[in-house]
Amino acid sequence: MLRVAVVGSGPSGCYTAQSLVQLDPSVRVDVLDRLPCPYGLVRYGVAPDHEKIKSLQNNLRTVLEHERVRFLGGVRVGEDGVPAARLLELYHAVVYCVGAATDRHLGVPGEDLPGSWSATEFVSWYSAHPDAVDDGFVRDARSAVVIGVGNVAVDVARMLARGAAELSPTDMPQAALSALAASRVAEVHMVGRRGPSQARFTTKELRELGGLPDTEVMVEPEELALDPAYLDPSALPAAQRRNVEVLRGWATAPGHSASRRIRVRFFLRPVELLAENGRVGAVRFERTLPDGRGGVTGTGRYEDIPAQLVLRSVGYRGVPLEGLPFDPATGTVPHLAGRVLREGAVAPGEYVAGWIKRGPTGVIGTNRPCAKETVTSLVEDAAVLVRRELAGDPLAALRADGIEPVEWTGWCAIERAEAELGASLGRSVVKLPDWESLLAAARRITS
């Protein structure tokens, strides 16, 4: 019987477990996660008002409830946790699905000023990630700048403009809901260094901005016109063409009275965050122009946009996991069809899937074929891997090592506690926001 550990319970980890049980009728899979809660970015990255995408948890749940799959939460792997070598002692194979855990930086002066954050830190706060910090993101802020024009940038801009009435039905933690309800942010600037035809958001996400109550979306026609593809977008791929059409509508629509404004800006490159009273007070941008090769060039003309909150959303990056090889140039683990490579040679029993394999690209569904490729490699290797005799049940060994995982029953207890918290607040489900409350709930296992 083949025993496999899958490290990470987000979409790539769940799709890996699903492919394993589909392709091997005898395999036993343990899905390990550092957090006591499963689902990864579906739980902690999808915006709380995106209920349809969040419902993907139901699909992932079916995988984790499979009779040959076991969820083991609260298990740290690597530094200060279970070493990679120890996992290989306990399992015939280990598949690392650990994502891309850090954000790219702008690399400009003032980026570390108080009030300047990565968009991921902001998302983690309003998504109740237990590692998140509540540092008063929106306190005393009247204007916010979101640097980036992808879907995460659209998400955080939308959250800043949402009212309490729209956020209350979500599972947002109570402290974040209260803070956003009291927010005085009236202007949100979402800024890209290139043009509208090169923006990375999807049209569906973009259109949502135009449907926010009491919020006006504004676009500068002269900035759109700098994009050669703007006047005639017919040659663009369908997704980019639709984006341009939406932006064109906002650029020509008459203004209306609204409490909040979202300004979508283009061809502006951040060069410095300016301080005011020891905090960020504005962002200095340089006007850019298309260089004819898909990039932009600076013009030497600058514009300062006031902001007491700056959120950068310029991409993610994988981080090294202790005990695994790592390519710092790509932020990924070197591999061959999912098989980990150590100094160019295949490392028996070690595999990768998801962002740590291919980089932070694609949508949630992209993880399915990515996982299948890796699992196909693993199943091809299984006849050799299974020859190695294991000591016994890995869970018993982990407990003997002093690790007490949160099993599926513990996660179900967390779900019940979140439903009870929501009911006590007159809301639906409300997420528990910290390690202490999550682990306390997991221990309240009842029949």
C-alpha positions as a Markdown table, in Angstrom:
| # | Residue | x | y | z |
|---|---|---|---|---|
| 1 | Met | 0.0 | 0.0 | 0.0 |
| 2 | Leu | 1.4 | 3.3 | -1.1 |
| 3 | Arg | 1.4 | 6.1 | 1.6 |
| 4 | Val | 1.7 | 9.7 | 0.3 |
| 5 | Ala | 2.0 | 13.0 | 2.2 |
| 6 | Val | 0.6 | 16.0 | 0.5 |
| 7 | Val | 1.9 | 19.2 | 2.1 |
| 8 | Gly | -0.7 | 22.0 | 1.7 |
| 9 | Ser | -4.5 | 21.7 | 1.6 |
| 10 | Gly | -5.3 | 24.5 | -0.9 |
| 11 | Pro | -6.6 | 23.7 | -4.4 |
| 12 | Ser | -3.3 | 22.3 | -5.6 |
| 13 | Gly | -3.0 | 20.0 | -2.6 |
| 14 | Cys | -6.6 | 18.8 | -2.8 |
| 15 | Tyr | -6.4 | 18.2 | -6.5 |
| 16 | Thr | -3.3 | 16.2 | -6.0 |
| 17 | Ala | -5.0 | 14.1 | -3.4 |
| 18 | Gln | -8.0 | 13.7 | -5.7 |
| 19 | Ser | -5.8 | 12.5 | -8.6 |
| 20 | Leu | -4.0 | 10.1 | -6.3 |
| 21 | Val | -7.1 | 8.3 | -5.1 |
| 22 | Gln | -8.5 | 8.2 | -8.7 |
| 23 | Leu | -5.3 | 6.8 | -10.3 |
| 24 | Asp | -4.3 | 4.4 | -7.5 |
| 25 | Pro | -7.0 | 2.3 | -5.9 |
| 26 | Ser | -5.0 | 1.4 | -2.8 |
| 27 | Val | -3.1 | 4.7 | -2.0 |
| 28 | Arg | -3.5 | 6.3 | 1.4 |
| 29 | Val | -3.1 | 10.1 | 1.4 |
| 30 | Asp | -2.4 | 12.4 | 4.4 |
| 31 | Val | -3.0 | 16.1 | 3.5 |
| 32 | Leu | -0.8 | 18.1 | 5.9 |
| 33 | Asp | -1.3 | 21.9 | 6.5 |
| 34 | Arg | 0.4 | 24.4 | 8.8 |
| 35 | Leu | -3.0 | 25.8 | 9.6 |
| 36 | Pro | -5.7 | 24.0 | 11.5 |
| 37 | Cys | -8.1 | 24.9 | 8.7 |
| 38 | Pro | -8.1 | 23.5 | 5.1 |
| 39 | Tyr | -8.6 | 25.0 | 1.7 |
| 40 | Gly | -5.6 | 27.5 | 1.6 |
| 41 | Leu | -6.3 | 30.5 | -0.6 |
| 42 | Val | -9.9 | 29.6 | -1.1 |
| 43 | Arg | -10.5 | 30.2 | 2.6 |
| 44 | Tyr | -7.9 | 33.0 | 3.1 |
| 45 | Gly | -7.5 | 34.6 | -0.3 |
| 46 | Val | -10.9 | 34.8 | -2.0 |
| 47 | Ala | -12.7 | 38.0 | -1.1 |
| 48 | Pro | -15.5 | 37.4 | 1.4 |
| 49 | Asp | -18.1 | 38.9 | -0.9 |
| 50 | His | -17.3 | 36.3 | -3.7 |
| 51 | Glu | -19.6 | 33.6 | -2.4 |
| 52 | Lys | -19.6 | 31.7 | -5.7 |
| 53 | Ile | -15.9 | 31.2 | -5.7 |
| 54 | Lys | -15.8 | 30.5 | -2.0 |
| 55 | Ser | -18.3 | 27.7 | -2.6 |
| 56 | Leu | -15.5 | 25.8 | -4.3 |
| 57 | Gln | -14.7 | 24.7 | -0.7 |
| 58 | Asn | -17.6 | 22.2 | -1.1 |
| 59 | Asn | -15.7 | 20.5 | -3.9 |
| 60 | Leu | -12.4 | 20.5 | -1.9 |
| 61 | Arg | -14.3 | 19.2 | 1.1 |
| 62 | Thr | -15.4 | 16.1 | -0.9 |
| 63 | Val | -11.8 | 15.3 | -1.6 |
| 64 | Leu | -10.7 | 15.7 | 2.1 |
| 65 | Glu | -13.7 | 13.5 | 3.2 |
| 66 | His | -12.7 | 10.6 | 0.9 |
| 67 | Glu | -12.2 | 7.4 | 2.9 |
| 68 | Arg | -8.5 | 7.1 | 1.8 |
| 69 | Val | -7.7 | 10.8 | 2.5 |
| 70 | Arg | -6.9 | 12.2 | 5.9 |
| 71 | Phe | -6.6 | 15.9 | 6.8 |
| 72 | Leu | -3.9 | 16.7 | 9.4 |
| 73 | Gly | -3.9 | 20.4 | 10.2 |
| 74 | Gly | -1.6 | 22.3 | 12.5 |
| 75 | Val | 1.5 | 20.5 | 11.2 |
| 76 | Arg | 4.4 | 22.7 | 10.3 |
| 77 | Val | 6.9 | 21.3 | 7.8 |
| 78 | Gly | 10.4 | 22.5 | 7.4 |
| 79 | Glu | 11.9 | 25.1 | 9.7 |
| 80 | Asp | 10.7 | 24.7 | 13.3 |
| 81 | Gly | 8.6 | 21.8 | 12.2 |
| 82 | Val | 8.7 | 18.3 | 10.7 |
| 83 | Pro | 11.9 | 18.1 | 8.6 |
| 84 | Ala | 11.6 | 17.1 | 4.9 |
| 85 | Ala | 13.8 | 14.1 | 5.6 |
| 86 | Arg | 11.6 | 12.9 | 8.4 |
| 87 | Leu | 8.5 | 13.0 | 6.1 |
| 88 | Leu | 10.4 | 10.7 | 3.7 |
| 89 | Glu | 10.9 | 8.3 | 6.6 |
| 90 | Leu | 7.1 | 8.3 | 7.3 |
| 91 | Tyr | 5.8 | 8.2 | 3.7 |
| 92 | His | 6.8 | 6.5 | 0.5 |
| 93 | Ala | 6.3 | 9.9 | -1.3 |
| 94 | Val | 5.8 | 13.5 | -0.4 |
| 95 | Val | 4.2 | 16.1 | -2.7 |
| 96 | Tyr | 4.8 | 19.7 | -1.8 |
| 97 | Cys | 1.9 | 22.1 | -2.7 |
| 98 | Val | 3.0 | 25.1 | -0.6 |
| 99 | Gly | 2.2 | 27.9 | -2.9 |
| 100 | Ala | 4.0 | 31.2 | -3.2 |
| 101 | Ala | 4.0 | 32.6 | 0.3 |
| 102 | Thr | 5.4 | 36.1 | -0.1 |
| 103 | Asp | 4.8 | 39.3 | -2.1 |
| 104 | Arg | 7.0 | 41.1 | -4.5 |
| 105 | His | 8.3 | 44.5 | -3.4 |
| 106 | Leu | 8.3 | 47.7 | -5.3 |
| 107 | Gly | 11.9 | 48.5 | -4.4 |
| 108 | Val | 11.3 | 52.2 | -4.0 |
| 109 | Pro | 12.2 | 54.7 | -1.2 |
| 110 | Gly | 9.6 | 54.9 | 1.5 |
| 111 | Glu | 8.1 | 51.5 | 0.9 |
| 112 | Asp | 8.5 | 50.5 | 4.5 |
| 113 | Leu | 6.7 | 53.6 | 5.9 |
| 114 | Pro | 3.9 | 52.9 | 8.4 |
| 115 | Gly | 0.7 | 52.8 | 6.4 |
| 116 | Ser | 2.4 | 50.9 | 3.5 |
| 117 | Trp | 1.4 | 47.3 | 3.2 |
| 118 | Ser | 1.3 | 44.4 | 0.7 |
| 119 | Ala | -2.2 | 43.7 | -0.5 |
| 120 | Thr | -1.8 | 40.2 | 0.9 |
| 121 | Glu | -1.4 | 41.5 | 4.4 |
| 122 | Phe | -4.6 | 43.4 | 4.0 |
| 123 | Val | -6.4 | 40.4 | 2.5 |
| 124 | Ser | -5.2 | 38.2 | 5.4 |
| 125 | Trp | -6.6 | 40.7 | 7.9 |
| 126 | Tyr | -10.1 | 40.8 | 6.4 |
| 127 | Ser | -10.0 | 37.1 | 5.7 |
| 128 | Ala | -9.2 | 36.2 | 9.4 |
| 129 | His | -5.8 | 34.5 | 8.6 |
| 130 | Pro | -4.5 | 33.6 | 12.1 |
| 131 | Asp | -1.0 | 35.1 | 11.2 |
| 132 | Ala | -2.6 | 38.4 | 10.2 |
| 133 | Val | -1.9 | 41.6 | 12.2 |
| 134 | Asp | -4.6 | 44.2 | 13.0 |
| 135 | Asp | -2.5 | 47.4 | 12.6 |
| 136 | Gly | -5.4 | 49.8 | 11.9 |
| 137 | Phe | -5.1 | 49.6 | 8.1 |
| 138 | Val | -7.9 | 52.1 | 7.5 |
| 139 | Arg | -7.7 | 54.1 | 10.7 |
| 140 | Asp | -7.4 | 57.8 | 9.9 |
| 141 | Ala | -7.1 | 57.1 | 6.2 |
| 142 | Arg | -9.1 | 59.2 | 3.8 |
| 143 | Ser | -7.4 | 58.3 | 0.5 |
| 144 | Ala | -5.9 | 54.9 | -0.4 |
| 145 | Val | -3.6 | 53.9 | -3.3 |
| 146 | Val | -3.6 | 50.4 | -4.6 |
| 147 | Ile | -0.5 | 49.7 | -6.8 |
| 148 | Gly | -1.3 | 47.1 | -9.4 |
| 149 | Val | -4.1 | 46.3 | -11.8 |
| 150 | Gly | -4.8 | 42.6 | -11.3 |
| 151 | Asn | -7.7 | 40.8 | -9.6 |
| 152 | Val | -6.2 | 41.1 | -6.1 |
| 153 | Ala | -5.9 | 44.9 | -6.6 |
| 154 | Val | -9.6 | 45.0 | -7.7 |
| 155 | Asp | -10.5 | 42.9 | -4.7 |
| 156 | Val | -8.9 | 45.2 | -2.1 |
| 157 | Ala | -10.2 | 48.3 | -3.9 |
| 158 | Arg | -13.7 | 46.9 | -3.7 |
| 159 | Met | -13.4 | 46.0 | 0.0 |
| 160 | Leu | -12.3 | 49.5 | 0.7 |
| 161 | Ala | -15.4 | 50.9 | -1.0 |
| 162 | Arg | -17.9 | 48.4 | 0.3 |
| 163 | Gly | -20.3 | 49.5 | 3.0 |
| 164 | Ala | -21.2 | 47.6 | 6.2 |
| 165 | Ala | -24.5 | 46.5 | 4.8 |
| 166 | Glu | -22.9 | 44.6 | 2.0 |
| 167 | Leu | -20.1 | 43.1 | 4.1 |
| 168 | Ser | -22.2 | 42.0 | 7.1 |
| 169 | Pro | -23.7 | 38.9 | 5.4 |
| 170 | Thr | -20.1 | 37.6 | 4.7 |
| 171 | Asp | -17.9 | 35.5 | 6.9 |
| 172 | Met | -15.5 | 38.5 | 7.5 |
| 173 | Pro | -14.2 | 38.6 | 11.1 |
| 174 | Gln | -16.1 | 41.0 | 13.3 |
| 175 | Ala | -13.1 | 43.3 | 14.0 |
| 176 | Ala | -12.4 | 43.8 | 10.3 |
| 177 | Leu | -16.1 | 44.4 | 9.6 |
| 178 | Ser | -16.3 | 47.0 | 12.3 |
| 179 | Ala | -13.1 | 48.8 | 11.1 |
| 180 | Leu | -14.2 | 48.9 | 7.5 |
| 181 | Ala | -17.7 | 50.0 | 8.5 |
| 182 | Ala | -16.1 | 53.0 | 10.4 |
| 183 | Ser | -13.6 | 53.7 | 7.6 |
| 184 | Arg | -13.5 | 57.3 | 6.3 |
| 185 | Val | -11.7 | 56.3 | 3.0 |
| 186 | Ala | -13.5 | 58.2 | 0.3 |
| 187 | Glu | -11.1 | 57.9 | -2.6 |
| 188 | Val | -9.3 | 54.7 | -3.8 |
| 189 | His | -6.8 | 55.0 | -6.6 |
| 190 | Met | -5.9 | 51.8 | -8.4 |
| 191 | Val | -2.8 | 52.5 | -10.5 |
| 192 | Gly | -1.0 | 50.5 | -13.2 |
| 193 | Arg | 2.4 | 51.3 | -14.8 |
| 194 | Arg | 1.2 | 50.1 | -18.2 |
| 195 | Gly | -2.0 | 50.6 | -20.2 |
| 196 | Pro | -5.6 | 49.2 | -20.1 |
| 197 | Ser | -4.9 | 46.6 | -22.7 |
| 198 | Gln | -2.2 | 45.1 | -20.5 |
| 199 | Ala | -4.0 | 45.1 | -17.2 |
| 200 | Arg | -4.3 | 41.6 | -15.6 |
| 201 | Phe | -7.8 | 41.9 | -14.0 |
| 202 | Thr | -10.7 | 39.8 | -15.5 |
| 203 | Thr | -13.7 | 41.7 | -16.9 |
| 204 | Lys | -16.0 | 40.1 | -14.4 |
| 205 | Glu | -14.0 | 41.5 | -11.5 |
| 206 | Leu | -13.6 | 44.9 | -13.2 |
| 207 | Arg | -17.3 | 45.3 | -13.8 |
| 208 | Glu | -18.1 | 44.6 | -10.1 |
| 209 | Leu | -16.5 | 48.0 | -9.3 |
| 210 | Gly | -19.2 | 49.7 | -11.4 |
| 211 | Gly | -21.9 | 48.0 | -9.4 |
| 212 | Leu | -20.9 | 49.2 | -5.9 |
| 213 | Pro | -23.6 | 51.2 | -4.2 |
| 214 | Asp | -22.9 | 54.9 | -3.6 |
| 215 | Thr | -19.5 | 54.6 | -5.5 |
| 216 | Glu | -18.4 | 56.3 | -8.7 |
| 217 | Val | -15.7 | 54.8 | -10.9 |
| 218 | Met | -13.6 | 57.3 | -12.8 |
| 219 | Val | -11.1 | 56.8 | -15.6 |
| 220 | Glu | -9.0 | 59.5 | -17.3 |
| 221 | Pro | -9.8 | 59.4 | -21.0 |
| 222 | Glu | -6.4 | 60.9 | -21.9 |
| 223 | Glu | -4.6 | 58.1 | -20.0 |
| 224 | Leu | -6.6 | 55.4 | -21.9 |
| 225 | Ala | -5.7 | 57.1 | -25.2 |
| 226 | Leu | -2.0 | 56.7 | -24.5 |
| 227 | Asp | -2.5 | 52.9 | -25.2 |
| 228 | Pro | -2.2 | 52.2 | -28.9 |
| 229 | Ala | -4.7 | 49.4 | -28.6 |
| 230 | Tyr | -7.3 | 51.6 | -27.0 |
| 231 | Leu | -8.8 | 53.4 | -30.0 |
| 232 | Asp | -9.0 | 50.2 | -32.0 |
| 233 | Pro | -9.0 | 47.2 | -29.6 |
| 234 | Ser | -10.3 | 44.7 | -32.3 |
| 235 | Ala | -6.9 | 43.0 | -32.5 |
| 236 | Leu | -6.7 | 42.3 | -28.8 |
| 237 | Pro | -7.6 | 38.9 | -27.2 |
| 238 | Ala | -11.2 | 38.8 | -26.1 |
| 239 | Ala | -10.6 | 39.3 | -22.4 |
| 240 | Gln | -8.4 | 42.4 | -22.9 |
| 241 | Arg | -10.9 | 43.8 | -25.5 |
| 242 | Arg | -13.8 | 43.5 | -23.0 |
| 243 | Asn | -11.7 | 45.2 | -20.3 |
| 244 | Val | -11.0 | 48.1 | -22.7 |
| 245 | Glu | -14.7 | 48.4 | -23.5 |
| 246 | Val | -15.7 | 48.5 | -19.8 |
| 247 | Leu | -13.1 | 51.2 | -19.2 |
| 248 | Arg | -14.2 | 53.2 | -22.3 |
| 249 | Gly | -17.7 | 53.3 | -20.8 |
| 250 | Trp | -16.5 | 54.7 | -17.5 |
| 251 | Ala | -14.4 | 57.3 | -19.3 |
| 252 | Thr | -17.4 | 58.6 | -21.3 |
| 253 | Ala | -20.1 | 58.3 | -18.6 |
| 254 | Pro | -21.3 | 61.5 | -16.9 |
| 255 | Gly | -20.2 | 61.9 | -13.3 |
| 256 | His | -22.7 | 61.4 | -10.4 |
| 257 | Ser | -22.8 | 62.3 | -6.8 |
| 258 | Ala | -21.4 | 59.5 | -4.6 |
| 259 | Ser | -19.8 | 59.1 | -1.2 |
| 260 | Arg | -16.8 | 57.2 | -2.5 |
| 261 | Arg | -14.8 | 57.3 | -5.7 |
| 262 | Ile | -12.6 | 54.6 | -7.3 |
| 263 | Arg | -10.1 | 56.1 | -9.7 |
| 264 | Val | -8.5 | 53.7 | -12.2 |
| 265 | Arg | -5.2 | 55.1 | -13.4 |
| 266 | Phe | -2.8 | 54.0 | -16.1 |
| 267 | Phe | 0.8 | 54.7 | -17.3 |
| 268 | Leu | 2.0 | 55.7 | -13.8 |
| 269 | Arg | 5.0 | 54.1 | -12.2 |
| 270 | Pro | 5.7 | 54.4 | -8.4 |
| 271 | Val | 9.1 | 55.9 | -7.7 |
| 272 | Glu | 8.7 | 57.0 | -4.0 |
| 273 | Leu | 6.4 | 56.9 | -1.0 |
| 274 | Leu | 6.4 | 60.3 | 0.7 |
| 275 | Ala | 6.2 | 60.6 | 4.4 |
| 276 | Glu | 3.9 | 62.9 | 6.4 |
| 277 | Asn | 4.1 | 63.0 | 10.2 |
| 278 | Gly | 6.1 | 59.8 | 10.3 |
| 279 | Arg | 3.7 | 57.8 | 8.1 |
| 280 | Val | 3.0 | 57.5 | 4.4 |
| 281 | Gly | 1.3 | 60.7 | 3.1 |
| 282 | Ala | 1.5 | 60.4 | -0.7 |
| 283 | Val | 2.9 | 58.3 | -3.5 |
| 284 | Arg | 5.0 | 59.9 | -6.2 |
| 285 | Phe | 4.5 | 58.4 | -9.6 |
| 286 | Glu | 6.4 | 59.0 | -12.9 |
| 287 | Arg | 4.3 | 59.3 | -16.0 |
| 288 | Thr | 5.2 | 56.5 | -18.4 |
| 289 | Leu | 4.6 | 55.9 | -22.2 |
| 290 | Pro | 4.5 | 52.7 | -24.2 |
| 291 | Asp | 7.9 | 51.8 | -25.6 |
| 292 | Gly | 6.5 | 49.8 | -28.5 |
| 293 | Arg | 7.9 | 46.5 | -27.2 |
| 294 | Gly | 5.2 | 45.8 | -24.6 |
| 295 | Gly | 6.9 | 47.7 | -21.9 |
| 296 | Val | 7.0 | 51.4 | -20.8 |
| 297 | Thr | 9.5 | 54.1 | -20.6 |
| 298 | Gly | 9.7 | 57.0 | -18.1 |
| 299 | Thr | 9.0 | 60.6 | -19.2 |
| 300 | Gly | 10.5 | 62.5 | -16.3 |
| 301 | Arg | 7.1 | 64.0 | -15.4 |
| 302 | Tyr | 5.8 | 63.2 | -12.0 |
| 303 | Glu | 2.5 | 63.3 | -10.1 |
| 304 | Asp | 1.9 | 62.9 | -6.3 |
| 305 | Ile | -1.3 | 61.2 | -5.2 |
| 306 | Pro | -2.2 | 61.8 | -1.5 |
| 307 | Ala | -2.7 | 58.5 | 0.4 |
| 308 | Gln | -2.6 | 57.5 | 4.1 |
| 309 | Leu | -2.9 | 53.8 | 3.1 |
| 310 | Val | -0.9 | 52.2 | 0.3 |
| 311 | Leu | -1.4 | 48.6 | -0.7 |
| 312 | Arg | 1.0 | 47.0 | -3.2 |
| 313 | Ser | -0.4 | 44.3 | -5.4 |
| 314 | Val | 2.4 | 43.5 | -7.9 |
| 315 | Gly | 2.6 | 39.7 | -7.7 |
| 316 | Tyr | 3.7 | 36.8 | -5.5 |
| 317 | Arg | 6.9 | 34.9 | -5.0 |
| 318 | Gly | 7.7 | 31.4 | -3.7 |
| 319 | Val | 10.0 | 31.0 | -0.7 |
| 320 | Pro | 12.5 | 28.3 | 0.1 |
| 321 | Leu | 11.3 | 25.4 | 2.2 |
| 322 | Glu | 14.0 | 24.0 | 4.5 |
| 323 | Gly | 15.3 | 20.7 | 3.1 |
| 324 | Leu | 14.1 | 21.3 | -0.5 |
| 325 | Pro | 16.1 | 22.7 | -3.4 |
| 326 | Phe | 15.1 | 26.1 | -4.6 |
| 327 | Asp | 15.7 | 28.2 | -7.6 |
| 328 | Pro | 15.8 | 31.9 | -6.5 |
| 329 | Ala | 15.6 | 33.2 | -10.0 |
| 330 | Thr | 12.1 | 31.7 | -10.6 |
| 331 | Gly | 10.9 | 31.3 | -6.9 |
| 332 | Thr | 10.2 | 27.6 | -7.6 |
| 333 | Val | 11.5 | 24.1 | -6.8 |
| 334 | Pro | 13.4 | 22.6 | -9.7 |
| 335 | His | 11.5 | 19.7 | -11.1 |
| 336 | Leu | 10.9 | 17.4 | -14.1 |
| 337 | Ala | 7.2 | 16.8 | -14.7 |
| 338 | Gly | 6.7 | 17.4 | -10.9 |
| 339 | Arg | 9.6 | 15.2 | -9.8 |
| 340 | Val | 11.9 | 17.3 | -7.5 |
| 341 | Leu | 15.4 | 17.7 | -8.9 |
| 342 | Arg | 18.4 | 17.8 | -6.6 |
| 343 | Glu | 21.5 | 19.1 | -8.5 |
| 344 | Gly | 19.9 | 18.0 | -11.8 |
| 345 | Ala | 19.0 | 14.5 | -10.7 |
| 346 | Val | 15.5 | 13.2 | -9.7 |
| 347 | Ala | 15.1 | 13.0 | -6.0 |
| 348 | Pro | 13.2 | 9.7 | -5.3 |
| 349 | Gly | 9.9 | 10.2 | -3.5 |
| 350 | Glu | 9.8 | 14.0 | -3.6 |
| 351 | Tyr | 7.4 | 15.9 | -5.8 |
| 352 | Val | 5.9 | 19.4 | -6.3 |
| 353 | Ala | 2.6 | 20.8 | -7.6 |
| 354 | Gly | 0.9 | 24.2 | -7.8 |
| 355 | Trp | 2.7 | 27.6 | -7.5 |
| 356 | Ile | 5.9 | 26.2 | -5.9 |
| 357 | Lys | 6.2 | 24.1 | -9.1 |
| 358 | Arg | 5.2 | 26.5 | -11.9 |
| 359 | Gly | 5.3 | 30.0 | -10.3 |
| 360 | Pro | 2.3 | 32.1 | -9.3 |
| 361 | Thr | 0.4 | 31.9 | -12.6 |
| 362 | Gly | -3.1 | 30.8 | -13.6 |
| 363 | Val | -6.4 | 30.6 | -11.9 |
| 364 | Ile | -7.7 | 28.1 | -9.3 |
| 365 | Gly | -8.6 | 25.6 | -12.1 |
| 366 | Thr | -5.1 | 25.7 | -13.5 |
| 367 | Asn | -4.0 | 23.6 | -10.5 |
| 368 | Arg | -6.0 | 20.6 | -11.6 |
| 369 | Pro | -3.9 | 19.7 | -14.7 |
| 370 | Cys | -0.8 | 20.8 | -12.9 |
| 371 | Ala | -1.6 | 18.3 | -10.1 |
| 372 | Lys | -2.5 | 15.5 | -12.5 |
| 373 | Glu | 0.9 | 15.8 | -14.3 |
| 374 | Thr | 2.7 | 15.4 | -10.9 |
| 375 | Val | 0.5 | 12.5 | -9.8 |
| 376 | Thr | 1.0 | 10.8 | -13.1 |
| 377 | Ser | 4.8 | 10.9 | -12.5 |
| 378 | Leu | 4.3 | 9.7 | -8.9 |
| 379 | Val | 2.1 | 6.7 | -10.0 |
| 380 | Glu | 4.7 | 5.8 | -12.6 |
| 381 | Asp | 7.3 | 5.7 | -9.8 |
| 382 | Ala | 5.1 | 3.9 | -7.3 |
| 383 | Ala | 6.3 | 0.3 | -8.0 |
| 384 | Val | 9.8 | 1.3 | -6.9 |
| 385 | Leu | 8.7 | 3.7 | -4.1 |
| 386 | Val | 6.4 | 1.1 | -2.4 |
| 387 | Arg | 9.3 | -1.4 | -2.0 |
| 388 | Arg | 10.6 | 0.8 | 0.9 |
| 389 | Glu | 9.2 | -0.5 | 4.2 |
| 390 | Leu | 7.6 | 2.1 | 6.5 |
| 391 | Ala | 7.5 | 1.8 | 10.3 |
| 392 | Gly | 3.7 | 2.1 | 10.5 |
| 393 | Asp | 0.9 | 4.7 | 10.6 |
| 394 | Pro | 2.6 | 8.1 | 10.1 |
| 395 | Leu | 0.0 | 9.7 | 12.4 |
| 396 | Ala | 1.2 | 7.6 | 15.3 |
| 397 | Ala | 4.8 | 8.5 | 14.5 |
| 398 | Leu | 3.9 | 12.2 | 14.4 |
| 399 | Arg | 2.2 | 12.0 | 17.8 |
| 400 | Ala | 5.3 | 10.2 | 19.2 |
| 401 | Asp | 7.3 | 13.2 | 17.9 |
| 402 | Gly | 5.2 | 15.5 | 20.0 |
| 403 | Ile | 2.9 | 16.7 | 17.2 |
| 404 | Glu | -0.8 | 16.7 | 17.8 |
| 405 | Pro | -2.5 | 17.3 | 14.4 |
| 406 | Val | -6.0 | 18.8 | 14.1 |
| 407 | Glu | -7.9 | 16.1 | 12.3 |
| 408 | Trp | -11.1 | 16.4 | 10.3 |
| 409 | Thr | -13.3 | 16.2 | 13.4 |
| 410 | Gly | -11.3 | 19.1 | 14.8 |
| 411 | Trp | -11.9 | 21.2 | 11.6 |
| 412 | Cys | -15.6 | 20.4 | 11.8 |
| 413 | Ala | -15.6 | 21.7 | 15.4 |
| 414 | Ile | -14.1 | 24.9 | 14.1 |
| 415 | Glu | -16.9 | 25.2 | 11.6 |
| 416 | Arg | -19.5 | 24.7 | 14.3 |
| 417 | Ala | -17.8 | 27.4 | 16.5 |
| 418 | Glu | -17.8 | 29.9 | 13.6 |
| 419 | Ala | -21.5 | 29.2 | 12.9 |
| 420 | Glu | -22.2 | 29.8 | 16.6 |
| 421 | Leu | -20.2 | 33.0 | 16.6 |
| 422 | Gly | -22.1 | 34.3 | 13.6 |
| 423 | Ala | -25.4 | 33.5 | 15.2 |
| 424 | Ser | -24.4 | 35.3 | 18.4 |
| 425 | Leu | -23.6 | 38.4 | 16.3 |
| 426 | Gly | -26.8 | 38.3 | 14.3 |
| 427 | Arg | -24.8 | 37.4 | 11.2 |
| 428 | Ser | -24.2 | 34.2 | 9.3 |
| 429 | Val | -20.9 | 32.3 | 9.7 |
| 430 | Val | -18.1 | 34.5 | 11.1 |
| 431 | Lys | -14.5 | 33.4 | 11.0 |
| 432 | Leu | -12.4 | 32.9 | 14.1 |
| 433 | Pro | -9.5 | 35.3 | 13.6 |
| 434 | Asp | -6.6 | 33.9 | 15.7 |
| 435 | Trp | -4.6 | 30.8 | 16.6 |
| 436 | Glu | -5.9 | 30.6 | 20.1 |
| 437 | Ser | -9.6 | 30.6 | 19.3 |
| 438 | Leu | -9.1 | 28.2 | 16.3 |
| 439 | Leu | -7.2 | 25.6 | 18.4 |
| 440 | Ala | -9.6 | 26.0 | 21.3 |
| 441 | Ala | -12.6 | 25.3 | 19.0 |
| 442 | Ala | -10.8 | 22.3 | 17.4 |
| 443 | Arg | -10.5 | 20.8 | 20.9 |
| 444 | Arg | -14.3 | 21.1 | 21.5 |
| 445 | Ile | -15.0 | 18.0 | 19.5 |
| 446 | Thr | -18.5 | 16.7 | 20.1 |
| 447 | Ser | -20.5 | 14.0 | 18.5 |
